[in-house]
Amino acid sequence: MQIHAHGALVRFENGELASINESEVAAYRLFLEHAMQSEREIELAIVQRNRRLEAKVLPIQRDDAFEERLLHFNQGEESESDDDSRAAPPQRRRRFVPKKRDDLHP
């Protein structure tokens, strides 16, 4: 991938080249730069323009590092909630009050 002043150029797995227009690069510049630096593959939508291929960035991407951190966080939360569920529920006393009646004699 190359990012330049008028957009970006990407090479697909099959060797074909496609361009990403300037407005797409402006909207997703940080994401594209991060993907380029970490050499991570990203998902693109391909649009055929005459003889050229144009790529559009798909806004929803999966961040594997974030997913792994989230998984560890959730596992930690589950272990704490399991300990709480094993403990006996707190004892509560209920007090019953008889219903008041106006007519005490039948």
SVG drawing of the C-alpha trace seen along z (x, -y; Angstrom):
<svg xmlns="http://www.w3.org/2000/svg" viewBox="-72 -16 77 38">
<polyline fill="none" stroke="black" stroke-width="0.4" points="0.0,0.0 1.2,-3.5 -0.5,-6.6 0.1,-9.8 -1.4,-13.3 -4.2,-12.3 -5.3,-9.0 -3.7,-5.6 -2.6,-2.6 -3.2,0.9 -2.1,4.3 -4.4,7.2 -3.4,10.8 -3.8,11.8 -1.3,9.0 -3.8,6.5 -3.5,2.8 -6.4,0.5 -6.6,-3.1 -8.4,-4.6 -9.7,-8.1 -8.6,-11.2 -11.9,-11.5 -11.7,-7.9 -8.1,-8.4 -9.0,-11.6 -11.7,-9.9 -9.7,-6.8 -6.1,-8.1 -5.2,-7.0 -6.7,-3.5 -4.8,-3.1 -1.5,-4.3 -1.8,-2.0 -2.6,1.0 0.3,0.1 2.8,-0.2 1.7,3.1 1.5,4.8 -2.1,5.9 -4.5,6.9 -7.7,4.9 -11.0,5.5 -11.8,3.4 -14.8,3.2 -13.8,3.3 -15.5,1.1 -14.6,1.4 -14.2,-2.0 -13.6,-1.6 -10.3,0.4 -9.2,-0.6 -10.1,0.9 -11.1,-1.4 -11.2,-0.3 -13.4,-1.6 -12.5,-1.1 -15.1,0.9 -15.8,-1.0 -16.2,2.0 -12.9,3.7 -11.8,6.3 -9.0,5.5 -7.5,8.8 -5.5,7.2 -8.6,5.5 -10.7,8.6 -8.1,10.5 -7.9,7.9 -11.7,7.8 -11.8,11.6 -9.4,11.5 -11.4,8.7 -14.6,10.7 -13.0,13.8 -11.9,11.8 -15.4,10.5 -16.9,13.9 -14.6,15.4 -15.6,12.6 -19.3,13.1 -18.9,16.9 -17.5,16.3 -20.4,14.0 -23.0,16.5 -21.5,19.3 -21.9,17.3 -25.2,17.7 -27.7,15.0 -28.2,12.5 -30.7,13.5 -33.8,11.3 -36.5,11.2 -40.0,10.6 -42.5,9.1 -46.2,9.8 -48.7,7.3 -52.3,8.3 -54.8,6.6 -56.8,3.9 -60.5,4.2 -63.1,1.7 -65.7,4.2 -64.3,6.4 -67.6,8.2 -69.2,10.4"/>
</svg>
